[in-house]
Amino acid sequence: ILGEHMSERRKTRKRKRIEYMIGIGFLICVFGIGIINLLLPSKKISEEENRGLQQKPELSVSAVTSGSYMDQYEKYQADQFMGRNMWRSLKVGFSRLAGSKEENGVFIGKKGQLLEDIAVPDQDVLKANMKAIQSFSQKYSDIPVNMLLVPDAANILSDRLPFTATVADQSQYIAQVKKELGDSVQWIDAVKPLTRHSDEKIYYKTDHHWTAKGAYYVFQEAARTLNLEEQETEYASYPITTDFNGSLASKSGCRLNEKEQIDIYVPKTEDNDVVVNYVDEQKKTASLYDSSKLNSRDKYAVYLGGNFSVVDIRTVSESNRRLLLIKDSYANSFVPFLTPYFREIVMVDPRYYSGTIGDIMDTYEITDTLFLYSANIFLQDNNISGVLSSE
């Protein structure tokens, strides 16, 4: 009995030593990682996620009392954590093994397709946007106002959603916008042409944007509404990269090894010379494409270099028409189809523009207007009403 008692005591001491060593090891790891995180320089951007990272917030009494300091500091710690990409990849891998079909709001669909969830509209924002567009149309009643909402991939390619996934009916939201705007705009239907060609590569697999081919099919539909049929232009497509991996792959952490092709469409016969003026940046170029972006992760930005507040494109078209294009990034791959038909195209992105639309209308002597947005952005973006109402 005494021997058994001594043996049990030895086992207890051994167990306590092991627990003590584990505790010490855990503390060393925690403090070690904390010290390394403090010593490592902050990264400004994440190439893998294609976004800016939270920087260390400035400490102030107002920031502490409002609670914003701690919120920003928590985001800073999460964004700058040692080995963040590795931990993120492990998390995605375990989620996939467990059968997850969604990562960070992105559906991992069939045939290698990633799809962004359909946004449910903020009704207050939506009503404000539509009211602002109606008021704009009334004020410039002698100028045609055209509206083009591009459905997102999860709407057109719904057959590629995971088996258990359900999304909102975006076609119904688009129909609501069309009905509410009524005769104040000339409506351009993007749903039908994209649905007709849904078996083709009209959206990227790893990115939320449409492809140039998708934009081309919708342009053919838009040409009738925009009265561009008299001068029919033929286009040839050319690949400019086969190494594109888009924002949905970055956001979800899935399909990061998928490589896609980006094409550009060029008129076969017409002279397509342009002067592109980035107004606020005080920079001019002679191309609609920024080839330097092909060396970055955001290769879709090859179209016009990305998004800017005001971009003024002057063409060699014999037309006297001048188009105001109020847009998001979907318009960047659409505008090359418009350049043979307009003497000047002024692109305004309300997310970055702080001036008034009245200034644009007067300065550039606008003759036509086109609103071109992805439906997900339009249904949530309160910048549109702000810019249109600022005059």
QUIFENMO-V652392 format. One record per backbone hydrogen bond with DSSP energy under -0.5 kcal/mol. NH is the residue of the N-H (numbers start at 1). CO is the residue of the C=O. E is the energy in kcal/mol with one decimal. If there is no record, write none. Layout:
# QUIFENMO-V652392
NH_CO_E, NH_CO_E
This chain:
# QUIFENMO-V652392
5_1_-2.3, 6_2_-2.3, 7_3_-2.4, 8_4_-2.3, 9_5_-2.0, 10_6_-2.4, 11_7_-2.2, 12_8_-2.2, 13_9_-2.7, 14_10_-2.6, 15_11_-2.6, 16_12_-2.4, 17_13_-2.3, 18_14_-2.4, 19_15_-2.6, 20_16_-2.7, 21_17_-2.8, 22_18_-2.6, 23_19_-2.5, 24_20_-2.7, 25_21_-2.8, 26_22_-2.7, 27_23_-2.4, 28_24_-2.5, 29_25_-2.4, 30_26_-2.6, 31_27_-3.0, 32_28_-2.8, 33_29_-2.9, 34_30_-2.3, 35_31_-2.7, 36_32_-2.7, 37_33_-2.8, 38_34_-1.7, 39_35_-2.2, 40_36_-2.8, 46_51_-2.8, 47_45_-0.6, 50_46_-1.6, 51_46_-1.3, 53_44_-2.9, 64_60_-2.1, 65_61_-2.7, 66_62_-1.9, 67_63_-0.8, 67_64_-0.5, 68_63_-0.5, 69_63_-2.2, 71_67_-1.6, 72_68_-2.6, 73_69_-2.5, 74_70_-2.4, 75_71_-1.8, 76_72_-2.4, 77_73_-2.6, 78_74_-2.2, 79_75_-2.6, 80_76_-2.2, 81_78_-0.6, 84_81_-1.5, 87_83_-2.4, 88_84_-2.6, 89_85_-2.4, 90_86_-2.3, 91_87_-2.3, 92_88_-2.3, 93_89_-2.5, 94_90_-2.6, 95_91_-2.2, 96_92_-2.4, 97_93_-2.2, 98_94_-1.8, 99_96_-1.4, 100_95_-2.8, 103_106_-2.7, 106_103_-1.3, 107_115_-3.1, 108_101_-2.7, 109_107_-1.1, 109_113_-2.5, 110_160_-2.8, 112_109_-0.6, 113_110_-1.8, 114_205_-2.3, 115_107_-2.0, 117_105_-1.6, 121_119_-0.5, 122_379_-1.4, 123_121_-0.9, 126_122_-2.9, 127_123_-2.6, 128_124_-2.0, 129_125_-2.5, 130_126_-2.4, 131_127_-2.4, 132_128_-2.2, 133_129_-2.2, 134_130_-2.3, 135_131_-2.2, 136_132_-2.3, 137_133_-2.5, 138_134_-2.1, 139_135_-2.3, 140_136_-2.1, 141_138_-0.9, 143_140_-2.1, 144_367_-0.7, 146_144_-0.5, 146_369_-2.5, 147_186_-2.3, 148_371_-2.6, 149_188_-0.5, 150_148_-0.6, 150_373_-3.1, 151_149_-0.6, 155_152_-1.7, 156_152_-1.7, 157_153_-3.6, 158_155_-0.6, 160_157_-2.1, 161_158_-1.4, 165_162_-1.5, 170_168_-1.3, 173_169_-1.2, 174_170_-2.7, 175_171_-2.3, 176_172_-1.9, 177_173_-2.1, 178_174_-2.4, 179_175_-2.4, 180_176_-2.6, 181_177_-2.5, 182_178_-1.8, 184_181_-2.1, 185_182_-1.0, 186_145_-2.7, 187_185_-0.7, 188_147_-2.7, 189_187_-0.5, 190_188_-0.6, 194_190_-1.5, 195_191_-2.3, 196_192_-2.4, 197_193_-1.1, 198_195_-1.4, 200_197_-2.2, 202_200_-1.9, 204_209_-1.7, 211_202_-2.2, 215_211_-2.3, 216_212_-2.2, 217_213_-2.1, 218_214_-1.7, 219_215_-2.4, 220_216_-2.1, 221_217_-1.1, 222_218_-2.6, 223_219_-2.4, 224_220_-0.5, 224_221_-0.6, 225_221_-0.7, 226_222_-2.6, 227_224_-1.0, 228_223_-2.8, 231_228_-0.6, 232_230_-0.7, 236_266_-2.8, 238_264_-2.5, 240_262_-3.0, 241_262_-1.0, 244_260_-2.5, 248_206_-1.3, 249_206_-1.9, 250_246_-1.6, 251_247_-2.8, 252_248_-2.2, 253_249_-2.4, 258_255_-1.3, 260_244_-2.0, 262_241_-2.3, 264_238_-2.4, 266_236_-2.8, 268_234_-3.0, 275_314_-2.3, 276_285_-2.8, 277_275_-0.6, 277_312_-3.1, 278_276_-0.6, 278_283_-3.3, 279_277_-1.1, 279_310_-1.4, 282_278_-1.1, 282_279_-0.8, 283_278_-1.6, 285_276_-2.2, 290_302_-2.6, 291_289_-0.7, 293_290_-1.8, 294_291_-1.5, 295_292_-1.5, 296_293_-1.5, 299_297_-2.0, 301_298_-1.4, 302_299_-2.0, 303_300_-1.8, 304_288_-2.6, 304_302_-1.0, 305_301_-1.0, 306_303_-1.6, 311_347_-2.3, 312_277_-2.8, 313_311_-0.6, 313_345_-3.1, 314_275_-2.6, 314_312_-0.6, 315_343_-2.2, 316_273_-0.6, 323_344_-2.6, 324_368_-2.7, 325_323_-0.6, 325_346_-3.0, 326_324_-0.7, 326_370_-2.2, 327_325_-0.6, 327_348_-2.2, 328_372_-1.2, 331_328_-1.6, 332_329_-1.1, 333_330_-0.7, 334_331_-1.0, 335_331_-2.3, 337_334_-1.6, 338_335_-1.6, 339_335_-1.1, 341_338_-2.0, 342_338_-0.8, 343_321_-1.9, 344_321_-1.2, 345_313_-2.6, 346_323_-3.3, 347_311_-3.3, 347_345_-0.6, 348_325_-2.7, 348_346_-0.5, 349_309_-2.0, 350_348_-0.7, 352_349_-2.3, 353_349_-1.5, 357_387_-0.8, 360_356_-1.2, 361_357_-2.7, 362_358_-2.2, 363_359_-2.8, 364_360_-2.2, 366_361_-1.3, 367_322_-2.9, 368_322_-2.0, 369_144_-1.9, 370_324_-2.7, 371_146_-2.8, 372_326_-2.4, 372_370_-0.6, 373_148_-2.0, 375_150_-2.9, 378_374_-2.4, 379_375_-2.3, 380_377_-1.6, 381_377_-1.9, 382_380_-0.7, 384_381_-0.6, 386_382_-1.2, 387_383_-2.4, 388_384_-2.3, 389_385_-2.0, 390_386_-0.6, 390_387_-0.6
